[in-house]
Amino acid sequence: MGYLAGIDLGTTSTKVLIMDAAGSVLGKGSAAYDLLIPQMAYAEQDPAQWWEAVKAALQGAAAAAGINPGEIEGISFSGQMHGLVALGADKKPVCNAIIHLDQRSASVLEELREAAGTLMSQELLNRPSAGMMISTLYWMKKNQPQLLERIRYVMAPKDYIRFLFCGEIGTEVSDAAASLGFSVKNRCWCTELFSRLGLPQEIFPPVSESCEIAGTVTAETSRETGLSQDTKVVYGAGDSLAALTGIGVVEPGAMACNIGTASQLVVVADKPVYDPQMRIQTWCHTVPGRWAVQSGTLNGGSTLNWFRNQILRSSAPFSVLDEEAYRIPAGSEGLLFLPYLAGERTPWDNPCAKGVYFGLSMKHTQAHLVRATMEGVIFNLKECLGILDEMKAERTVLLASGGAARGRTWKQIQADMLGMPVHTTKVEEEACQGAAILAATGIGLYPDIPTACKSIVVMSGEVVEPLTENMKMYEERQGAFHELYESVKHMMK
């Protein structure tokens, strides 16, 4: 029997999941690597470290599954989005990978956006930001033109790893969209933007759909990994889109509320809708002819992690904090939290935004602060939901994902604030499973991605219903949350 491997190239580590064709997880592996900060505002990684970590994680997953890597029939990828891997004519990196956390291109954003002009609303359907491939390349043109001249190929991080597996250079629609040099509307490179920015068009690789086959494992990689040269290599997706695929959010109207380190509210659309004010991002979905409309916020579970580690100075499991918060009334008895510890991108686009606890009194306890922290994250996502409603983005079902999908307080707050029943899956490694689903579809085990998801993704059976009294109270408190931000934002600089 053939097996499938899903590889997720994250920001701090690589994870590998091996499953069978029915979706049963057989083994997992992981390996970490370094984040390099050569100077202020820079964020880089060594692609050679990625490759060593991928091989180690793959070997660990195969050992945990009790199989020989040569039995893996198909392999696909998920990866950190927006970053730049630049190769020379010899197909080797000309510099470290410049990843999504990098802010050096902030200095050229105003000029870049002015040059892009109406292309942002007519083609890109997004506004370029620092850390995105097109922004980094434009910064390079302005500041390191000699380096730009050495570049023959550019690609996203996971595309480089896939290249090492099969020897074929290319990308796919979700990571191409996240480069901000891509027509999300028409699912092709925006060559007019390249012309306006004076960037060489020929460095951008061919673009495929996420579940297409890129090639088979090379002889060299077969020797290094134990994979068969017959193993098919499937393009894969950016991690946000792979994770959506991994929990089965692939049909129009399906919405996911993901709370990991950051948080996202994302809904699937069957047409390329976008926010004219560019507060919300629109990406190409893994499913051909579908798009993901996403509010990518910067603050999520990281706020609770900060509160536990830096304020409580505790190692208590998050499940304990969740249970404490569950016993506090909805609304935290008047306590509000603005969750902007890392600034904020959506909905405010305010890098100077700060965190605020407002309304503290002698009656408030640790549990109140925990619950208010959780509520603040969802209040911000509810602001984003308002933008989705302005866009008339259809939403029919809501799935909770990320670490918050495991806490009953988080799920109840989501149901009450967002006004929808909250469903969950039994998926643990969402992006890895999404990559494995793309592999299964790509090699022909399933006719399409939605069919594969219906067969492989297992729902938990638990549904958290919104409570009418909480919904009414949160609706009133939403106005207070919004007013609080508007009242103090001028002081945040």
C-alpha positions in Angstrom: 0.0 0.0 0.0 1.3 3.5 -0.9 1.6 6.2 1.8 1.4 10.0 1.6 3.6 12.6 3.2 2.7 16.2 4.0 5.6 18.5 4.8 5.0 21.9 6.5 8.0 24.3 6.4 7.2 26.7 9.2 9.0 29.7 10.5 10.8 27.9 13.3 10.5 24.3 12.5 9.5 21.7 9.9 6.8 19.1 10.6 6.1 16.0 8.6 3.0 13.8 8.7 2.7 10.4 7.1 -0.8 9.0 6.5 -2.5 6.3 4.4 -4.9 6.9 1.6 -7.9 6.8 4.0 -6.4 9.6 6.1 -5.2 7.6 9.1 -2.1 9.3 10.6 0.7 6.8 10.9 3.6 8.9 12.1 4.9 12.4 12.7 8.4 14.0 12.8 9.8 17.5 13.3 13.0 19.4 13.4 13.9 23.0 14.2 16.1 25.7 12.6 17.3 29.2 13.4 15.9 32.6 12.7 18.7 35.0 11.7 18.6 38.7 12.5 21.7 40.2 11.0 20.6 43.7 11.8 17.5 45.6 13.0 14.4 44.9 10.9 16.0 42.0 9.0 14.7 38.4 9.3 16.5 35.7 7.3 16.9 31.9 7.3 19.5 29.6 5.7 17.8 27.3 3.1 20.4 24.7 3.8 19.2 24.4 7.4 15.6 24.0 6.1 16.8 21.1 3.9 18.6 19.3 6.7 15.5 19.8 9.0 13.1 18.4 6.3 15.2 15.3 5.8 15.5 14.7 9.6 11.7 15.2 10.1 10.9 12.9 7.2 13.1 10.2 8.6 11.5 10.7 12.1 8.0 10.5 10.7 8.8 7.3 8.7 10.4 5.7 11.8 7.3 6.6 13.9 5.0 5.2 11.2 7.1 2.0 11.0 7.5 2.2 7.2 10.4 2.6 4.7 10.4 6.0 3.1 10.5 4.2 -0.2 6.9 3.1 0.4 5.7 6.8 0.2 3.8 7.2 -3.0 3.1 10.9 -3.0 4.5 13.9 -1.2 3.4 17.6 -1.0 4.1 20.7 0.9 2.9 23.6 3.1 5.1 26.5 3.9 5.5 29.9 5.5 4.1 32.5 3.0 5.4 35.8 1.5 9.1 35.1 1.8 11.8 35.2 -0.9 14.3 32.5 -2.0 16.5 33.8 -4.8 18.6 31.4 -6.9 21.3 32.2 -9.4 21.9 30.6 -12.8 23.4 27.6 -11.1 20.1 27.1 -9.2 21.8 27.7 -5.9 20.7 30.5 -3.4 22.5 33.8 -4.0 21.7 34.9 -0.4 19.8 33.8 2.7 16.1 33.5 2.4 14.4 36.7 3.3 11.2 35.7 5.1 7.8 37.2 5.9 9.0 38.7 9.2 11.5 40.9 7.5 10.7 44.7 7.6 13.6 46.2 5.5 11.2 46.9 2.6 9.0 49.2 4.7 11.2 52.1 3.4 10.0 51.6 -0.2 6.4 50.7 0.4 4.9 54.1 -0.3 6.8 54.3 -3.6 5.9 50.8 -4.5 2.2 51.2 -3.8 2.1 54.5 -5.7 3.6 52.7 -8.7 1.1 49.8 -8.4 -1.8 52.2 -8.3 -5.1 50.7 -9.5 -3.4 47.3 -10.1 -3.9 46.7 -6.4 -7.7 46.8 -6.8 -7.9 45.5 -10.4 -5.4 42.6 -10.3 -3.5 42.1 -7.0 -6.7 42.5 -4.8 -4.3 43.2 -2.0 -1.9 46.0 -0.8 1.8 45.1 -0.8 3.4 45.1 2.7 6.9 44.7 4.1 8.1 41.1 4.1 6.3 40.2 0.9 8.3 39.0 -2.1 7.5 41.8 -4.4 8.3 44.4 -1.7 11.7 42.7 -0.9 12.6 42.6 -4.6 11.8 46.2 -5.1 13.9 47.1 -2.0 16.7 45.1 -3.5 16.4 47.0 -6.8 16.8 50.2 -4.8 19.5 49.1 -2.4 21.3 46.1 -3.7 21.0 46.2 -7.5 24.1 44.0 -8.0 22.5 41.2 -6.0 19.3 41.5 -8.0 21.3 41.2 -11.2 22.6 37.8 -10.0 19.1 36.4 -9.5 17.7 34.0 -12.1 14.8 32.4 -10.3 12.6 33.5 -7.3 10.3 31.4 -5.3 8.5 31.0 -2.0 10.2 28.9 0.8 8.3 25.7 0.3 8.8 25.9 -3.4 12.6 25.7 -2.9 12.2 22.6 -0.8 10.0 21.0 -3.5 12.7 22.0 -6.1 15.2 20.0 -4.1 12.9 17.0 -4.1 12.1 16.9 -7.8 14.5 19.3 -9.6 11.7 21.3 -11.2 11.4 25.1 -10.6 7.9 26.4 -10.2 5.3 27.7 -7.8 1.6 27.4 -7.3 -1.3 29.8 -7.1 -1.6 30.3 -3.3 2.1 31.3 -2.7 2.2 33.2 -6.0 -0.8 35.2 -4.8 1.0 35.9 -1.5 4.0 37.3 -3.3 1.9 40.4 -4.2 3.3 40.2 -7.8 0.4 38.0 -8.9 -3.0 38.8 -10.4 -5.2 37.1 -7.8 -8.2 38.0 -10.0 -6.9 36.1 -13.1 -4.5 33.6 -11.4 -1.4 34.7 -13.4 1.6 36.9 -12.9 0.9 40.6 -13.0 3.5 41.5 -15.7 2.3 45.1 -15.8 3.4 45.5 -12.2 6.9 44.1 -13.0 7.2 46.6 -15.8 6.2 49.5 -13.6 8.6 48.5 -10.9 11.5 47.7 -13.3 11.8 44.1 -12.2 12.8 41.4 -14.6 9.8 39.3 -15.6 11.9 36.2 -16.4 12.9 35.5 -12.8 9.3 34.6 -11.8 8.6 30.9 -12.3 5.8 29.0 -14.0 2.6 28.8 -11.9 0.5 25.6 -11.4 -2.5 24.7 -9.3 -1.8 23.4 -5.8 -2.6 19.7 -6.5 -0.8 19.3 -9.8 2.3 17.1 -10.0 5.6 18.9 -10.3 7.7 15.8 -10.9 9.2 12.8 -9.2 12.0 12.4 -6.7 15.5 12.9 -8.1 18.2 10.3 -7.8 20.2 12.5 -5.5 17.3 13.1 -3.2 16.4 9.4 -3.3 19.9 8.6 -1.9 19.6 11.3 0.8 16.1 10.5 2.0 15.4 6.8 1.1 12.4 7.9 -1.0 11.8 6.1 -4.3 12.5 7.9 -7.5 8.9 6.9 -8.5 7.5 9.0 -5.6 5.4 11.8 -7.1 6.0 15.3 -5.9 2.9 17.6 -5.8 3.1 21.4 -5.7 1.5 22.1 -2.4 0.3 25.4 -0.9 1.1 28.3 1.4 0.5 27.3 5.0 -2.8 29.3 5.5 -4.3 27.6 2.5 -2.9 24.2 3.3 -4.4 24.5 6.8 -7.8 25.4 5.4 -7.6 22.3 3.2 -6.5 20.2 6.2 -9.7 20.9 8.0 -11.9 20.7 5.0 -12.7 24.5 4.6 -12.9 24.2 0.8 -16.6 24.9 -0.1 -18.0 28.4 -0.8 -19.3 29.9 2.5 -17.2 27.8 4.8 -15.5 30.0 7.3 -12.6 29.2 9.7 -11.6 31.0 12.8 -8.0 30.1 13.4 -6.3 31.2 16.7 -2.7 30.1 16.8 0.1 32.5 17.6 -1.8 35.1 15.4 -5.4 34.8 14.4 -7.4 34.7 11.2 -11.0 34.8 10.1 -11.2 33.4 6.6 -14.1 32.5 4.3 -14.1 30.6 1.0 -15.5 32.4 -2.0 -16.3 31.2 -5.6 -15.3 34.6 -7.1 -12.4 36.9 -6.4 -14.1 39.4 -4.0 -11.9 41.9 -2.3 -12.1 44.8 0.2 -11.8 48.2 -1.7 -10.0 49.6 1.4 -7.5 46.7 1.4 -8.1 45.9 5.1 -8.7 42.2 4.2 -6.5 39.9 2.1 -7.8 37.8 -0.8 -5.7 34.7 -1.8 -6.1 32.0 -4.3 -7.4 28.8 -2.7 -6.0 25.3 -3.3 -9.3 24.5 -5.0 -9.2 25.7 -8.6 -11.7 28.5 -9.2 -12.0 29.4 -5.5 -10.5 32.1 -3.3 -9.9 32.6 0.4 -10.9 36.0 1.8 -8.8 36.4 5.0 -8.4 38.9 7.9 -4.9 38.2 8.8 -4.5 39.7 12.3 -1.2 39.9 14.2 -2.5 39.0 17.6 -4.0 35.7 18.8 -3.0 33.1 21.2 0.3 35.0 21.6 -1.6 37.4 23.9 -2.6 34.7 26.3 0.9 33.2 26.1 2.3 36.6 27.0 -0.1 37.0 29.9 0.8 33.6 31.3 4.6 33.8 30.9 5.3 37.5 31.5 2.5 38.6 33.9 1.5 35.5 35.8 5.0 34.0 35.4 3.4 30.6 35.4 3.8 27.3 33.6 0.1 26.4 34.1 -1.3 24.5 31.1 -3.5 26.7 29.0 -6.3 24.2 29.7 -6.2 25.3 33.3 -6.5 29.0 32.4 -9.3 28.1 30.0 -11.3 26.5 32.8 -10.7 29.4 35.1 -12.0 31.8 32.4 -15.0 29.6 31.8 -16.3 30.4 35.3 -16.3 34.1 34.7 -19.4 35.7 33.2 -19.3 36.7 29.5 -18.0 40.3 29.3 -15.6 39.8 32.2 -17.7 42.0 34.4 -16.8 45.2 32.5 -13.2 44.5 31.7 -12.1 45.2 28.1 -8.8 44.3 26.5 -7.3 45.8 23.3 -5.1 42.8 22.1 -2.5 44.8 20.1 0.7 43.7 21.7 2.3 43.3 18.3 0.7 46.2 16.6 -2.1 45.3 14.2 -2.5 44.8 10.5 -6.2 43.9 10.3 -8.5 45.8 10.6 -6.6 48.9 11.6 -3.3 48.7 9.7 -1.6 50.3 12.7 1.9 49.1 13.5 2.0 51.5 16.5 -1.2 49.9 18.1 -0.7 48.8 21.7 -2.4 46.5 24.2 -4.7 48.1 26.8 -6.7 46.7 29.7 -9.6 49.0 30.5 -12.2 49.0 33.3 -10.1 47.3 36.0 -11.6 47.4 39.5 -11.0 45.7 42.9 -13.4 42.9 42.0 -11.4 41.7 39.1 -9.3 38.5 39.5 -6.7 36.6 37.5 -9.6 34.7 35.9 -11.2 37.9 34.7 -8.0 39.1 33.1 -7.6 35.7 31.3 -11.1 35.8 30.0 -10.8 39.5 28.9 -7.6 38.6 27.1 -9.4 35.9 25.2 -12.4 38.1 24.5 -10.2 40.9 23.2 -8.8 38.6 20.5 -12.3 37.7 19.3 -13.6 41.3 19.6 -10.9 42.2 17.1 -11.9 39.4 14.8 -15.5 40.6 15.0 -14.3 43.9 13.7 -12.9 41.9 10.8 -16.2 40.1 10.4 -17.9 43.4 9.8 -15.6 44.0 6.9 -16.5 40.6 5.4 -20.1 41.5 5.8 -19.5 44.8 4.0 -18.0 42.7 1.2 -21.1 40.5 1.2 -18.9 37.4 1.7 -21.2 34.4 2.1 -20.7 32.4 5.3 -22.7 29.3 6.0 -20.6 27.2 8.5 -17.9 28.1 11.0 -15.0 25.8 12.0 -12.6 26.6 14.9 -9.0 25.7 14.3 -5.6 26.3 15.9 -4.8 25.9 19.5 -8.0 27.7 20.5 -10.1 24.9 19.0 -9.2 22.8 22.0 -10.4 25.2 24.7 -14.1 25.3 25.5 -14.0 29.0 26.6 -12.4 30.1 23.3 -15.0 28.2 21.4 -18.0 29.6 23.3 -16.7 33.1 22.9 -16.3 32.5 19.2 -19.9 31.2 18.9 -21.3 34.1 21.0 -19.4 36.9 19.4 -19.5 35.7 15.8 -23.1 34.5 16.1 -22.7 31.1 14.6 -22.4 27.5 15.8 -18.8 26.4 16.1 -17.7 23.1 14.7 -14.3 21.4 15.2 -12.4 18.6 13.6 -10.1 15.9 15.0 -7.2 17.2 12.9 -4.1 18.1 14.9 -1.5 19.1 12.3 -3.7 21.0 10.0 -1.2 22.3 7.5 0.6 18.9 7.3 -2.7 17.2 6.7 -3.7 19.7 4.1 -0.4 19.0 2.2 -1.0 15.3 2.4 -4.5 15.8 1.0 -3.0 17.7 -1.9 -0.6 14.8 -2.4 -3.5 12.3 -2.4 -5.5 14.3 -4.9 -2.4 15.0 -7.1 -1.5 11.4 -7.5 -5.1 10.5 -8.4 -6.4 8.8 -5.2 -9.3 11.3 -5.2 -10.8 13.1 -8.2 -10.6 16.5 -6.5 -9.7 18.3 -3.3 -13.3 18.6 -1.9 -13.8 14.8 -2.4 -10.6 14.1 -0.6 -11.5 16.3 2.3 -14.9 14.7 2.7 -13.2 11.3 3.0 -10.1 12.3 5.1 -11.2 15.1 7.4 -12.9 13.7 10.5 -15.2 16.0 12.4 -15.3 15.9 16.2 -19.0 15.8 16.4 -19.0 18.6 19.0 -21.0 21.7 18.1 -20.9 24.8 20.4 -24.1 26.8 20.0 -24.2 30.6 20.6 -26.0 31.7 23.7 -28.7 34.3 23.0 -28.0 36.4 26.2 -24.3 36.4 25.5 -24.8 37.4 21.9 -26.8 40.4 22.9 -24.3 41.5 25.6 -21.3 41.1 23.3 -23.0 43.0 20.5 -23.3 46.0 23.0 -19.7 45.5 24.2 -18.4 45.5 20.6 -19.3 49.2 20.4 -17.4 49.9 23.5 -14.4 47.9 22.2 -14.4 50.0 19.0 -14.9 53.3 20.8 -12.0 52.4 23.2 -9.6 51.9 20.3 -10.7 55.0 18.6 -10.3 57.0 21.8 -6.8 56.0 22.6 -5.2 55.3 19.1 -3.7 58.8 19.0 -1.7 58.1 22.1 -0.3 54.8 20.9 2.7 56.3 19.1 
